[in-house]
Amino acid sequence: MFEKRISRRHMLALSGVSAGAFALGMPRMAFAADVNFNYGHMNTPTSVMGQQANWFAEEVAKNTGGKVAIQVFPSSQLGSIKELAEGVSAGTIALSHNTAGGLSSLYGPIASLDTPYVYNDVEHLMRVVDASSPVMKSLSEGLIENAGVRVLYAFYFGARQLTCNKAVKTPADLAGVKIRAIPSPIYLTAVEGLGAVPVPVDWSEVPTALATGVVAGQENPVTVILDNKLYEVQSHLMLTAHIRAAELVVINEDAWQGLSSDLQESIAAAADTVRQRATQATLDLEATSIKGLKDAGMTVIGPEQGLDLDAFRASVSANVKKNFGDKWGAIYKQIADMA
């Protein structure tokens, strides 16, 4: 099945448990499958993001007749957002999922997929991030060439909303306020555009940063806010919906190329099934999470409560144009053409 010449990072990626897992004290395991992949991610097992990793492992096992086994390591067990991306590139981690912005440390232009207010709706987003779309194909090729990482599939992650320990209705309300941002230029630009002072903090450190006042707020989909009980350290939720985002599931390119075409096709079919299932699960949960946050005591502020969406959109879009208009203008045109 495999070529005789296999690189070191390919061998690492094929290992069922990575060096990072051994560091956690996990025992060396024997696997019956022909190929064993590890899948590391930063989310809790109960979140949609965590569940979809398990769904993918199950679908792959089913589609390949057990020839490919995937062991999932949730909750940043194999590293931070940046370390997970770098691990897939190096081959110490075979698979992971990440935001497009989180992958920008490997290939800058892929962060364009997380640009604020660039999609008309979820359907527009999902057309763009489909693995076969011209936008995604081009960006995935760049990621492969620059970092040895391939995008397998993408699923809807949710609309990112702002939380803070005070009411916020306009960008002026965030003047001088420190808000956590994903350590990526596009997210720093987005938070700055919202009117705040962006502070890069890895996801694993966010609850502590909020509880200790290192930052006064953060931004994430409501599903993530609820699943991680951020209502315990944040009083207000603002429905800015400034980024409609997809989570990208990526695989080490050497590991992918080491698979037979039949196994690649089986894994691609599993990816399509899980992409649709995870997207629908996110949409369903998004619809109920706002009520859950209200019930947990958060004050929710939307347009009906005076949130000035036009002001946020104008401020963020101006900041994006200033920082990325010249660099990614062609990509933005491609995205607009797919509306």
ZADO-1210 file (C-alpha; in nm, 4 decimals, padded with zeros to 6 digits):
<atoms>
<atom x="00.0000" y="00.0000" z="00.0000" code="MET" pos="1"/>
<atom x="00.2791" y="00.2370" z="00.0877" code="PHE" pos="2"/>
<atom x="00.5723" y="00.3567" z="-00.1137" code="GLU" pos="3"/>
<atom x="00.9022" y="00.2093" z="00.0016" code="LYS" pos="4"/>
<atom x="01.0546" y="00.5510" z="00.0524" code="ARG" pos="5"/>
<atom x="00.8788" y="00.7065" z="00.3486" code="ILE" pos="6"/>
<atom x="01.0003" y="01.0259" z="00.5109" code="SER" pos="7"/>
<atom x="01.0610" y="01.0668" z="00.8828" code="ARG" pos="8"/>
<atom x="00.7690" y="01.3075" z="00.9273" code="ARG" pos="9"/>
<atom x="00.5454" y="01.0615" z="00.7397" code="HIS" pos="10"/>
<atom x="00.6464" y="00.7867" z="00.9832" code="MET" pos="11"/>
<atom x="00.5718" y="01.0181" z="01.2754" code="LEU" pos="12"/>
<atom x="00.2331" y="01.1107" z="01.1333" code="ALA" pos="13"/>
<atom x="00.1455" y="00.7468" z="01.0827" code="LEU" pos="14"/>
<atom x="00.2141" y="00.6659" z="01.4469" code="SER" pos="15"/>
<atom x="-00.1040" y="00.6048" z="01.6415" code="GLY" pos="16"/>
<atom x="00.0224" y="00.8156" z="01.9311" code="VAL" pos="17"/>
<atom x="00.2504" y="01.1122" z="01.8813" code="SER" pos="18"/>
<atom x="00.5545" y="01.2136" z="02.0793" code="ALA" pos="19"/>
<atom x="00.3287" y="01.4680" z="02.2483" code="GLY" pos="20"/>
<atom x="00.0989" y="01.1908" z="02.3648" code="ALA" pos="21"/>
<atom x="00.3887" y="00.9889" z="02.5060" code="PHE" pos="22"/>
<atom x="00.4898" y="01.2983" z="02.6998" code="ALA" pos="23"/>
<atom x="00.1475" y="01.2816" z="02.8632" code="LEU" pos="24"/>
<atom x="00.2326" y="00.9372" z="02.9930" code="GLY" pos="25"/>
<atom x="00.0163" y="00.7405" z="02.7510" code="MET" pos="26"/>
<atom x="00.1360" y="00.3838" z="02.6936" code="PRO" pos="27"/>
<atom x="00.2612" y="00.2552" z="02.3609" code="ARG" pos="28"/>
<atom x="-00.0286" y="00.0726" z="02.2023" code="MET" pos="29"/>
<atom x="-00.0662" y="-00.2057" z="01.9490" code="ALA" pos="30"/>
<atom x="-00.3157" y="-00.1418" z="01.6707" code="PHE" pos="31"/>
<atom x="-00.4902" y="-00.3925" z="01.4459" code="ALA" pos="32"/>
<atom x="-00.5417" y="-00.1346" z="01.1704" code="ALA" pos="33"/>
<atom x="-00.3007" y="-00.1027" z="00.8760" code="ASP" pos="34"/>
<atom x="-00.2698" y="00.2733" z="00.9344" code="VAL" pos="35"/>
<atom x="-00.2973" y="00.4566" z="01.2663" code="ASN" pos="36"/>
<atom x="-00.3409" y="00.8341" z="01.2753" code="PHE" pos="37"/>
<atom x="-00.3520" y="01.0673" z="01.5737" code="ASN" pos="38"/>
<atom x="-00.5946" y="01.3625" z="01.5703" code="TYR" pos="39"/>
<atom x="-00.5260" y="01.6450" z="01.8149" code="GLY" pos="40"/>
<atom x="-00.7523" y="01.9426" z="01.8774" code="HIS" pos="41"/>
<atom x="-00.8165" y="02.2162" z="02.1349" code="MET" pos="42"/>
<atom x="-01.1893" y="02.1684" z="02.2009" code="ASN" pos="43"/>
<atom x="-01.3778" y="01.9785" z="02.4694" code="THR" pos="44"/>
<atom x="-01.5083" y="01.6327" z="02.3740" code="PRO" pos="45"/>
<atom x="-01.8681" y="01.7478" z="02.4306" code="THR" pos="46"/>
<atom x="-01.8512" y="02.0410" z="02.1875" code="SER" pos="47"/>
<atom x="-01.9613" y="02.0017" z="01.8249" code="VAL" pos="48"/>
<atom x="-01.5973" y="02.0474" z="01.7245" code="MET" pos="49"/>
<atom x="-01.4934" y="01.7693" z="01.9597" code="GLY" pos="50"/>
<atom x="-01.7785" y="01.5407" z="01.8602" code="GLN" pos="51"/>
<atom x="-01.7104" y="01.5817" z="01.4901" code="GLN" pos="52"/>
<atom x="-01.3536" y="01.4585" z="01.5371" code="ALA" pos="53"/>
<atom x="-01.4959" y="01.1413" z="01.6915" code="ASN" pos="54"/>
<atom x="-01.7571" y="01.1147" z="01.4160" code="TRP" pos="55"/>
<atom x="-01.4811" y="01.1405" z="01.1595" code="PHE" pos="56"/>
<atom x="-01.2791" y="00.8660" z="01.3284" code="ALA" pos="57"/>
<atom x="-01.5887" y="00.6439" z="01.3285" code="GLU" pos="58"/>
<atom x="-01.6726" y="00.7153" z="00.9636" code="GLU" pos="59"/>
<atom x="-01.3156" y="00.6520" z="00.8526" code="VAL" pos="60"/>
<atom x="-01.3048" y="00.3191" z="01.0372" code="ALA" pos="61"/>
<atom x="-01.6374" y="00.2205" z="00.8773" code="LYS" pos="62"/>
<atom x="-01.5490" y="00.3360" z="00.5256" code="ASN" pos="63"/>
<atom x="-01.2066" y="00.1716" z="00.5256" code="THR" pos="64"/>
<atom x="-01.3204" y="-00.1525" z="00.6835" code="GLY" pos="65"/>
<atom x="-01.1000" y="-00.0820" z="00.9840" code="GLY" pos="66"/>
<atom x="-00.7849" y="-00.0374" z="00.7757" code="LYS" pos="67"/>
<atom x="-00.7418" y="00.3201" z="00.9020" code="VAL" pos="68"/>
<atom x="-00.7779" y="00.3954" z="01.2736" code="ALA" pos="69"/>
<atom x="-00.7840" y="00.7490" z="01.4161" code="ILE" pos="70"/>
<atom x="-00.7171" y="00.8182" z="01.7831" code="GLN" pos="71"/>
<atom x="-00.8507" y="01.1553" z="01.8997" code="VAL" pos="72"/>
<atom x="-00.6800" y="01.3736" z="02.1620" code="PHE" pos="73"/>
<atom x="-00.9099" y="01.6637" z="02.2659" code="PRO" pos="74"/>
<atom x="-00.8715" y="01.9644" z="02.4965" code="SER" pos="75"/>
<atom x="-00.5241" y="02.0764" z="02.3812" code="SER" pos="76"/>
<atom x="-00.3622" y="01.7523" z="02.4997" code="GLN" pos="77"/>
<atom x="-00.1213" y="01.7702" z="02.2058" code="LEU" pos="78"/>
<atom x="-00.0571" y="02.1432" z="02.2292" code="GLY" pos="79"/>
<atom x="-00.1842" y="02.4957" z="02.1785" code="SER" pos="80"/>
<atom x="-00.3550" y="02.6237" z="01.8644" code="ILE" pos="81"/>
<atom x="-00.0204" y="02.7132" z="01.7085" code="LYS" pos="82"/>
<atom x="00.1478" y="02.3932" z="01.8256" code="GLU" pos="83"/>
<atom x="-00.1288" y="02.1819" z="01.6744" code="LEU" pos="84"/>
<atom x="-00.0855" y="02.3530" z="01.3382" code="ALA" pos="85"/>
<atom x="00.2908" y="02.3143" z="01.3530" code="GLU" pos="86"/>
<atom x="00.2556" y="01.9518" z="01.4636" code="GLY" pos="87"/>
<atom x="00.0552" y="01.8612" z="01.1540" code="VAL" pos="88"/>
<atom x="00.3128" y="02.0372" z="00.9385" code="SER" pos="89"/>
<atom x="00.6013" y="01.8537" z="01.1071" code="ALA" pos="90"/>
<atom x="00.4168" y="01.5233" z="01.1020" code="GLY" pos="91"/>
<atom x="00.4138" y="01.4661" z="01.4772" code="THR" pos="92"/>
<atom x="00.0356" y="01.5040" z="01.4548" code="ILE" pos="93"/>
<atom x="-00.1415" y="01.3487" z="01.1573" code="ALA" pos="94"/>
<atom x="-00.4721" y="01.5357" z="01.1810" code="LEU" pos="95"/>
<atom x="-00.6174" y="01.8394" z="01.3535" code="SER" pos="96"/>
<atom x="-00.8805" y="02.1053" z="01.3098" code="HIS" pos="97"/>
<atom x="-00.8225" y="02.4758" z="01.3415" code="ASN" pos="98"/>
<atom x="-00.9584" y="02.8102" z="01.2381" code="THR" pos="99"/>
<atom x="-00.8247" y="02.9493" z="00.9122" code="ALA" pos="100"/>
<atom x="-00.6638" y="03.2234" z="01.1188" code="GLY" pos="101"/>
<atom x="-00.5020" y="02.9628" z="01.3404" code="GLY" pos="102"/>
<atom x="-00.3441" y="02.8033" z="01.0329" code="LEU" pos="103"/>
<atom x="-00.2071" y="03.1336" z="00.9082" code="SER" pos="104"/>
<atom x="00.1219" y="03.0724" z="01.0884" code="SER" pos="105"/>
<atom x="00.1777" y="02.8033" z="00.8252" code="LEU" pos="106"/>
<atom x="00.0451" y="02.9926" z="00.5217" code="TYR" pos="107"/>
<atom x="-00.0684" y="03.3530" z="00.5654" code="GLY" pos="108"/>
<atom x="-00.3301" y="03.3835" z="00.2864" code="PRO" pos="109"/>
<atom x="-00.5481" y="03.1053" z="00.4282" code="ILE" pos="110"/>
<atom x="-00.6517" y="03.3463" z="00.7051" code="ALA" pos="111"/>
<atom x="-00.8505" y="03.5352" z="00.4403" code="SER" pos="112"/>
<atom x="-01.1252" y="03.2761" z="00.4917" code="LEU" pos="113"/>
<atom x="-01.1825" y="03.4213" z="00.8403" code="ASP" pos="114"/>
<atom x="-01.2198" y="03.7803" z="00.7225" code="THR" pos="115"/>
<atom x="-01.4986" y="03.9624" z="00.9113" code="PRO" pos="116"/>
<atom x="-01.8260" y="04.0394" z="00.7348" code="TYR" pos="117"/>
<atom x="-01.7082" y="03.8792" z="00.4079" code="VAL" pos="118"/>
<atom x="-01.9900" y="03.6221" z="00.3715" code="TYR" pos="119"/>
<atom x="-02.3553" y="03.6966" z="00.3076" code="ASN" pos="120"/>
<atom x="-02.4775" y="03.3936" z="00.5031" code="ASP" pos="121"/>
<atom x="-02.3821" y="03.0408" z="00.6078" code="VAL" pos="122"/>
<atom x="-02.4641" y="02.8978" z="00.2656" code="GLU" pos="123"/>
<atom x="-02.2206" y="03.1427" z="00.1038" code="HIS" pos="124"/>
<atom x="-01.9514" y="03.0477" z="00.3550" code="LEU" pos="125"/>
<atom x="-01.9979" y="02.6745" z="00.2974" code="MET" pos="126"/>
<atom x="-01.9760" y="02.7137" z="-00.0800" code="ARG" pos="127"/>
<atom x="-01.6450" y="02.8958" z="-00.0435" code="VAL" pos="128"/>
<atom x="-01.4869" y="02.6498" z="00.2022" code="VAL" pos="129"/>
<atom x="-01.5961" y="02.3380" z="00.0149" code="ASP" pos="130"/>
<atom x="-01.2790" y="02.1433" z="-00.0697" code="ALA" pos="131"/>
<atom x="-01.3653" y="02.1576" z="-00.4406" code="SER" pos="132"/>
<atom x="-01.4289" y="02.5341" z="-00.4602" code="SER" pos="133"/>
<atom x="-01.1749" y="02.7416" z="-00.6568" code="PRO" pos="134"/>
<atom x="-01.0979" y="02.9505" z="-00.3476" code="VAL" pos="135"/>
<atom x="-01.0345" y="02.6530" z="-00.1196" code="MET" pos="136"/>
<atom x="-00.8443" y="02.4544" z="-00.3815" code="LYS" pos="137"/>
<atom x="-00.6040" y="02.7414" z="-00.4361" code="SER" pos="138"/>
<atom x="-00.5514" y="02.8047" z="-00.0649" code="LEU" pos="139"/>
<atom x="-00.5092" y="02.4350" z="00.0120" code="SER" pos="140"/>
<atom x="-00.2481" y="02.4055" z="-00.2619" code="GLU" pos="141"/>
<atom x="-00.0593" y="02.6956" z="-00.1056" code="GLY" pos="142"/>
<atom x="-00.0805" y="02.5298" z="00.2353" code="LEU" pos="143"/>
<atom x="00.0532" y="02.2036" z="00.0915" code="ILE" pos="144"/>
<atom x="00.3389" y="02.3748" z="-00.0895" code="GLU" pos="145"/>
<atom x="00.4414" y="02.5938" z="00.2040" code="ASN" pos="146"/>
<atom x="00.3780" y="02.3665" z="00.5005" code="ALA" pos="147"/>
<atom x="00.3044" y="02.0124" z="00.3867" code="GLY" pos="148"/>
<atom x="-00.0545" y="02.0362" z="00.5161" code="VAL" pos="149"/>
<atom x="-00.3740" y="01.9544" z="00.3232" code="ARG" pos="150"/>
<atom x="-00.7288" y="02.0735" z="00.3971" code="VAL" pos="151"/>
<atom x="-00.9516" y="01.7653" z="00.4054" code="LEU" pos="152"/>
<atom x="-01.2822" y="01.9361" z="00.4760" code="TYR" pos="153"/>
<atom x="-01.4422" y="02.2289" z="00.6532" code="ALA" pos="154"/>
<atom x="-01.7550" y="02.2579" z="00.8654" code="PHE" pos="155"/>
<atom x="-01.9510" y="02.5527" z="01.0009" code="TYR" pos="156"/>
<atom x="-01.8021" y="02.6705" z="01.3283" code="PHE" pos="157"/>
<atom x="-02.0589" y="02.9399" z="01.4016" code="GLY" pos="158"/>
<atom x="-02.0932" y="03.3169" z="01.3933" code="ALA" pos="159"/>
<atom x="-01.8459" y="03.4790" z="01.6311" code="ARG" pos="160"/>
<atom x="-02.0024" y="03.7032" z="01.8945" code="GLN" pos="161"/>
<atom x="-01.8482" y="03.9389" z="02.1491" code="LEU" pos="162"/>
<atom x="-01.8600" y="03.8904" z="02.5264" code="THR" pos="163"/>
<atom x="-01.7565" y="04.1444" z="02.7876" code="CYS" pos="164"/>
<atom x="-01.8204" y="04.2402" z="03.1487" code="ASN" pos="165"/>
<atom x="-02.0171" y="04.5454" z="03.0457" code="LYS" pos="166"/>
<atom x="-02.2761" y="04.6463" z="02.7891" code="ALA" pos="167"/>
<atom x="-02.1324" y="04.7294" z="02.4455" code="VAL" pos="168"/>
<atom x="-02.3457" y="04.8841" z="02.1729" code="LYS" pos="169"/>
<atom x="-02.0983" y="05.0729" z="01.9518" code="THR" pos="170"/>
<atom x="-01.7233" y="05.0518" z="01.8782" code="PRO" pos="171"/>
<atom x="-01.6756" y="05.3595" z="02.0980" code="ALA" pos="172"/>
<atom x="-01.7866" y="05.1532" z="02.3986" code="ASP" pos="173"/>
<atom x="-01.4767" y="04.9353" z="02.3572" code="LEU" pos="174"/>
<atom x="-01.2209" y="05.2168" z="02.3538" code="ALA" pos="175"/>
<atom x="-00.9268" y="05.1063" z="02.5677" code="GLY" pos="176"/>
<atom x="-01.0920" y="04.7723" z="02.6555" code="VAL" pos="177"/>
<atom x="-00.8674" y="04.4653" z="02.6260" code="LYS" pos="178"/>
<atom x="-01.0361" y="04.1848" z="02.4338" code="ILE" pos="179"/>
<atom x="-00.8791" y="03.8447" z="02.3733" code="ARG" pos="180"/>
<atom x="-00.8024" y="03.7635" z="02.0115" code="ALA" pos="181"/>
<atom x="-00.6794" y="03.4474" z="01.8425" code="ILE" pos="182"/>
<atom x="-00.3040" y="03.4992" z="01.7910" code="PRO" pos="183"/>
<atom x="-00.3432" y="03.5683" z="01.4184" code="SER" pos="184"/>
<atom x="-00.3273" y="03.8971" z="01.2245" code="PRO" pos="185"/>
<atom x="-00.6815" y="03.8676" z="01.0829" code="ILE" pos="186"/>
<atom x="-00.8317" y="03.8172" z="01.4299" code="TYR" pos="187"/>
<atom x="-00.6248" y="04.0944" z="01.5821" code="LEU" pos="188"/>
<atom x="-00.7506" y="04.3174" z="01.2993" code="THR" pos="189"/>
<atom x="-01.1111" y="04.2119" z="01.3641" code="ALA" pos="190"/>
<atom x="-01.0971" y="04.2852" z="01.7375" code="VAL" pos="191"/>
<atom x="-00.9251" y="04.6170" z="01.6774" code="GLU" pos="192"/>
<atom x="-01.1975" y="04.6999" z="01.4258" code="GLY" pos="193"/>
<atom x="-01.4606" y="04.6298" z="01.6903" code="LEU" pos="194"/>
<atom x="-01.3046" y="04.9215" z="01.8783" code="GLY" pos="195"/>
<atom x="-01.1041" y="04.7264" z="02.1380" code="ALA" pos="196"/>
<atom x="-00.7400" y="04.6667" z="02.2247" code="VAL" pos="197"/>
<atom x="-00.6674" y="04.3144" z="02.0919" code="PRO" pos="198"/>
<atom x="-00.4645" y="04.0878" z="02.3207" code="VAL" pos="199"/>
<atom x="-00.3392" y="03.7584" z="02.1736" code="PRO" pos="200"/>
<atom x="-00.4169" y="03.4712" z="02.4123" code="VAL" pos="201"/>
<atom x="-00.4134" y="03.0996" z="02.3305" code="ASP" pos="202"/>
<atom x="-00.7516" y="02.9324" z="02.3740" code="TRP" pos="203"/>
<atom x="-00.6293" y="02.7077" z="02.6559" code="SER" pos="204"/>
<atom x="-00.5519" y="03.0193" z="02.8627" code="GLU" pos="205"/>
<atom x="-00.8722" y="03.2147" z="02.7936" code="VAL" pos="206"/>
<atom x="-01.0809" y="03.1180" z="03.1013" code="PRO" pos="207"/>
<atom x="-00.7943" y="03.2144" z="03.3335" code="THR" pos="208"/>
<atom x="-00.7263" y="03.5378" z="03.1430" code="ALA" pos="209"/>
<atom x="-01.0934" y="03.6347" z="03.1779" code="LEU" pos="210"/>
<atom x="-01.1149" y="03.5355" z="03.5442" code="ALA" pos="211"/>
<atom x="-00.8003" y="03.7285" z="03.6387" code="THR" pos="212"/>
<atom x="-00.8820" y="04.0387" z="03.4337" code="GLY" pos="213"/>
<atom x="-00.5906" y="04.0050" z="03.1914" code="VAL" pos="214"/>
<atom x="-00.8601" y="04.0646" z="02.9304" code="VAL" pos="215"/>
<atom x="-01.2109" y="04.2030" z="02.9820" code="ALA" pos="216"/>
<atom x="-01.3743" y="04.0029" z="02.7054" code="GLY" pos="217"/>
<atom x="-01.3371" y="03.7658" z="02.4131" code="GLN" pos="218"/>
<atom x="-01.5157" y="03.6644" z="02.0941" code="GLU" pos="219"/>
<atom x="-01.6395" y="03.3192" z="01.9921" code="ASN" pos="220"/>
<atom x="-01.9500" y="03.1415" z="01.8637" code="PRO" pos="221"/>
<atom x="-02.2257" y="03.1061" z="02.1217" code="VAL" pos="222"/>
<atom x="-02.1857" y="02.7280" z="02.1149" code="THR" pos="223"/>
<atom x="-01.8272" y="02.7640" z="02.2394" code="VAL" pos="224"/>
<atom x="-01.9235" y="03.0266" z="02.4973" code="ILE" pos="225"/>
<atom x="-02.1906" y="02.7987" z="02.6413" code="LEU" pos="226"/>
<atom x="-01.9918" y="02.4739" z="02.6242" code="ASP" pos="227"/>
<atom x="-01.6981" y="02.6319" z="02.8068" code="ASN" pos="228"/>
<atom x="-01.9206" y="02.8073" z="03.0650" code="LYS" pos="229"/>
<atom x="-01.7760" y="03.1485" z="02.9900" code="LEU" pos="230"/>
<atom x="-02.0953" y="03.2924" z="03.1397" code="TYR" pos="231"/>
<atom x="-01.9283" y="03.2252" z="03.4756" code="GLU" pos="232"/>
<atom x="-01.6698" y="03.4968" z="03.4022" code="VAL" pos="233"/>
<atom x="-01.8566" y="03.7176" z="03.1505" code="GLN" pos="234"/>
<atom x="-02.1760" y="03.9122" z="03.2095" code="SER" pos="235"/>
<atom x="-02.2752" y="04.0393" z="02.8619" code="HIS" pos="236"/>
<atom x="-02.3113" y="03.8842" z="02.5158" code="LEU" pos="237"/>
<atom x="-02.3192" y="04.1127" z="02.2114" code="MET" pos="238"/>
<atom x="-02.4605" y="03.9644" z="01.8895" code="LEU" pos="239"/>
<atom x="-02.2105" y="04.1269" z="01.6533" code="THR" pos="240"/>
<atom x="-02.1812" y="03.8178" z="01.4283" code="ALA" pos="241"/>
<atom x="-01.8614" y="03.9769" z="01.2995" code="HIS" pos="242"/>
<atom x="-01.7121" y="03.6561" z="01.1615" code="ILE" pos="243"/>
<atom x="-01.8973" y="03.3611" z="01.0129" code="ARG" pos="244"/>
<atom x="-01.6299" y="03.0970" z="01.0311" code="ALA" pos="245"/>
<atom x="-01.5555" y="02.7428" z="00.9301" code="ALA" pos="246"/>
<atom x="-01.3262" y="02.5065" z="01.1127" code="GLU" pos="247"/>
<atom x="-01.0743" y="02.3447" z="00.8780" code="LEU" pos="248"/>
<atom x="-00.9791" y="01.9802" z="00.9262" code="VAL" pos="249"/>
<atom x="-00.6241" y="01.9269" z="00.8011" code="VAL" pos="250"/>
<atom x="-00.3939" y="01.6310" z="00.7453" code="ILE" pos="251"/>
<atom x="-00.0187" y="01.5972" z="00.7067" code="ASN" pos="252"/>
<atom x="00.0483" y="01.5807" z="00.3320" code="GLU" pos="253"/>
<atom x="00.3080" y="01.3022" z="00.3538" code="ASP" pos="254"/>
<atom x="00.0609" y="01.0914" z="00.5492" code="ALA" pos="255"/>
<atom x="-00.2079" y="01.1593" z="00.2893" code="TRP" pos="256"/>
<atom x="00.0176" y="01.0734" z="-00.0035" code="GLN" pos="257"/>
<atom x="00.1194" y="00.7509" z="00.1706" code="GLY" pos="258"/>
<atom x="-00.2380" y="00.6230" z="00.1443" code="LEU" pos="259"/>
<atom x="-00.3653" y="00.4194" z="-00.1474" code="SER" pos="260"/>
<atom x="-00.6145" y="00.5906" z="-00.3791" code="SER" pos="261"/>
<atom x="-00.8897" y="00.3631" z="-00.2459" code="ASP" pos="262"/>
<atom x="-00.8230" y="00.4709" z="00.1117" code="LEU" pos="263"/>
<atom x="-00.8058" y="00.8356" z="00.0068" code="GLN" pos="264"/>
<atom x="-01.1475" y="00.8036" z="-00.1587" code="GLU" pos="265"/>
<atom x="-01.2923" y="00.6336" z="00.1491" code="SER" pos="266"/>
<atom x="-01.1576" y="00.9059" z="00.3785" code="ILE" pos="267"/>
<atom x="-01.2870" y="01.1793" z="00.1457" code="ALA" pos="268"/>
<atom x="-01.6332" y="01.0201" z="00.1592" code="ALA" pos="269"/>
<atom x="-01.6147" y="01.0141" z="00.5392" code="ALA" pos="270"/>
<atom x="-01.5112" y="01.3802" z="00.5332" code="ALA" pos="271"/>
<atom x="-01.8158" y="01.4777" z="00.3260" code="ASP" pos="272"/>
<atom x="-02.0522" y="01.2957" z="00.5602" code="THR" pos="273"/>
<atom x="-01.9048" y="01.4552" z="00.8716" code="VAL" pos="274"/>
<atom x="-01.8829" y="01.8024" z="00.7138" code="ARG" pos="275"/>
<atom x="-02.2576" y="01.8029" z="00.6594" code="GLN" pos="276"/>
<atom x="-02.3410" y="01.6459" z="00.9948" code="ARG" pos="277"/>
<atom x="-02.1212" y="01.8866" z="01.1924" code="ALA" pos="278"/>
<atom x="-02.2507" y="02.1908" z="01.0063" code="THR" pos="279"/>
<atom x="-02.6121" y="02.0978" z="01.0781" code="GLN" pos="280"/>
<atom x="-02.5293" y="02.0192" z="01.4414" code="ALA" pos="281"/>
<atom x="-02.3716" y="02.3630" z="01.4798" code="THR" pos="282"/>
<atom x="-02.6719" y="02.5355" z="01.3223" code="LEU" pos="283"/>
<atom x="-02.9109" y="02.3459" z="01.5506" code="ASP" pos="284"/>
<atom x="-02.7080" y="02.4174" z="01.8628" code="LEU" pos="285"/>
<atom x="-02.6540" y="02.7816" z="01.7714" code="GLU" pos="286"/>
<atom x="-03.0287" y="02.8298" z="01.7701" code="ALA" pos="287"/>
<atom x="-03.0625" y="02.7107" z="02.1319" code="THR" pos="288"/>
<atom x="-02.7356" y="02.8357" z="02.2813" code="SER" pos="289"/>
<atom x="-02.8406" y="03.1995" z="02.3111" code="ILE" pos="290"/>
<atom x="-03.1363" y="03.0938" z="02.5271" code="LYS" pos="291"/>
<atom x="-02.8998" y="02.8770" z="02.7297" code="GLY" pos="292"/>
<atom x="-02.6716" y="03.1737" z="02.7923" code="LEU" pos="293"/>
<atom x="-02.9665" y="03.3904" z="02.8922" code="LYS" pos="294"/>
<atom x="-03.0821" y="03.1207" z="03.1314" code="ASP" pos="295"/>
<atom x="-02.7294" y="03.1104" z="03.2740" code="ALA" pos="296"/>
<atom x="-02.7550" y="03.4802" z="03.3576" code="GLY" pos="297"/>
<atom x="-02.5911" y="03.6594" z="03.0665" code="MET" pos="298"/>
<atom x="-02.7395" y="03.9837" z="02.9375" code="THR" pos="299"/>
<atom x="-02.7815" y="03.9502" z="02.5604" code="VAL" pos="300"/>
<atom x="-02.7600" y="04.2638" z="02.3477" code="ILE" pos="301"/>
<atom x="-02.8662" y="04.2570" z="01.9841" code="GLY" pos="302"/>
<atom x="-03.0052" y="04.5188" z="01.7433" code="PRO" pos="303"/>
<atom x="-03.3339" y="04.5196" z="01.9330" code="GLU" pos="304"/>
<atom x="-03.1441" y="04.6218" z="02.2465" code="GLN" pos="305"/>
<atom x="-02.9558" y="04.9003" z="02.0666" code="GLY" pos="306"/>
<atom x="-02.6543" y="04.7193" z="01.9186" code="LEU" pos="307"/>
<atom x="-02.5361" y="04.9283" z="01.6220" code="ASP" pos="308"/>
<atom x="-02.4408" y="04.6571" z="01.3723" code="LEU" pos="309"/>
<atom x="-02.3824" y="04.9067" z="01.0913" code="ASP" pos="310"/>
<atom x="-02.1256" y="05.0894" z="01.3028" code="ALA" pos="311"/>
<atom x="-01.9406" y="04.7681" z="01.3861" code="PHE" pos="312"/>
<atom x="-01.9493" y="04.6507" z="01.0250" code="ARG" pos="313"/>
<atom x="-01.8166" y="04.9821" z="00.8956" code="ALA" pos="314"/>
<atom x="-01.5389" y="05.0021" z="01.1547" code="SER" pos="315"/>
<atom x="-01.4232" y="04.6420" z="01.1135" code="VAL" pos="316"/>
<atom x="-01.4423" y="04.6500" z="00.7334" code="SER" pos="317"/>
<atom x="-01.2361" y="04.9694" z="00.7209" code="ALA" pos="318"/>
<atom x="-00.9674" y="04.8069" z="00.9359" code="ASN" pos="319"/>
<atom x="-00.9659" y="04.4959" z="00.7174" code="VAL" pos="320"/>
<atom x="-00.9333" y="04.7055" z="00.4022" code="LYS" pos="321"/>
<atom x="-00.6427" y="04.8996" z="00.5530" code="LYS" pos="322"/>
<atom x="-00.4525" y="04.5889" z="00.6612" code="ASN" pos="323"/>
<atom x="-00.5436" y="04.3317" z="00.3972" code="PHE" pos="324"/>
<atom x="-00.7149" y="04.5009" z="00.1042" code="GLY" pos="325"/>
<atom x="-00.4070" y="04.5137" z="-00.1172" code="ASP" pos="326"/>
<atom x="-00.2799" y="04.1725" z="-00.0073" code="LYS" pos="327"/>
<atom x="-00.5982" y="03.9662" z="-00.0378" code="TRP" pos="328"/>
<atom x="-00.8196" y="04.1757" z="-00.2639" code="GLY" pos="329"/>
<atom x="-00.8200" y="03.9088" z="-00.5375" code="ALA" pos="330"/>
<atom x="-00.9339" y="03.6428" z="-00.2893" code="ILE" pos="331"/>
<atom x="-01.2098" y="03.8699" z="-00.1605" code="TYR" pos="332"/>
<atom x="-01.3321" y="03.9175" z="-00.5165" code="LYS" pos="333"/>
<atom x="-01.3419" y="03.5394" z="-00.5679" code="GLN" pos="334"/>
<atom x="-01.5402" y="03.5035" z="-00.2452" code="ILE" pos="335"/>
<atom x="-01.7846" y="03.7762" z="-00.3512" code="ALA" pos="336"/>
<atom x="-01.8302" y="03.6096" z="-00.6902" code="ASP" pos="337"/>
<atom x="-01.9463" y="03.2904" z="-00.5157" code="MET" pos="338"/>
<atom x="-02.2300" y="03.4656" z="-00.3292" code="ALA" pos="339"/>
</atoms>
